[in-house]
Amino acid sequence: MDGKWEVGNVGTMTIERLTEWGNANDARELAELLMACVEGGASIGFLAPMKKEEAEEYWAKVGGELSAGNRVLLVVREEETRRIVGAAQLVCETKPNGRHRAEVQKVMVLPSHRRRGIAARLMGAIERTAAERGVWLLFLDTSDSHAGARAFYGALGYVYVGGIPGYATDTRGVPEQNAIFYKTLARGA
């Protein structure tokens, strides 16, 4: 989907779309990715410490939604080991008046692989996937307390539109404001 590219000292990476659920190895690696990101403080909807069963249940739910076609799951794999080191989701609106928009969800990269451009590659692949589906408006939200996330999405051309105080709790259960972003993609690209 996104070709192969070298990532510093961690090797060659590829991005692929998972279209069906059932690979036990992928399920295990996605659960490990989610738990590692939550433990690392990622604002992705879960509290630390995260139980393995909770992570497995989340991914089983996502996997069940893939065949419906409105949820897309992209994963980044190390080329040599085929290990999943990152993931992102695109959830397309199904209502007739909103089929031009989709939500970007759960952009994750293993803490050991961060700051190497993997998340930016994932976001590029998400945007191309959206455009291929005729989606031209993307939106997402993250924690407003993570300056790195705000800077990251801003650098990718996402526009910060504000946040809601106390919208969600951080991984320790402390209420915090979210940061809402959107990006308009070129139509017909």
Number of C-alpha atoms within 10 A of each C-alpha: 11 15 9 13 15 13 15 10 8 11 12 16 23 20 23 16 18 14 15 12 17 10 9 9 11 17 19 15 16 23 23 18 21 28 23 20 23 22 17 13 16 25 24 19 13 22 19 17 12 17 11 14 10 14 19 19 13 14 19 15 11 16 20 13 18 17 13 10 11 15 21 24 21 22 23 24 19 20 16 9 10 12 16 24 22 28 26 21 22 25 19 21 16 13 8 7 8 12 16 18 22 23 18 23 19 21 24 26 26 18 16 10 16 13 11 15 12 23 20 16 16 25 20 14 20 22 21 17 17 24 19 12 13 16 23 20 20 23 18 20 21 23 22 20 14 14 9 10 17 20 12 13 19 15 11 12 13 19 16 18 9 13 17 12 12 12 14 19 17 23 20 13 11 10 13 17 18 23 21 19 21 21 19 15 17 10 10 9 9
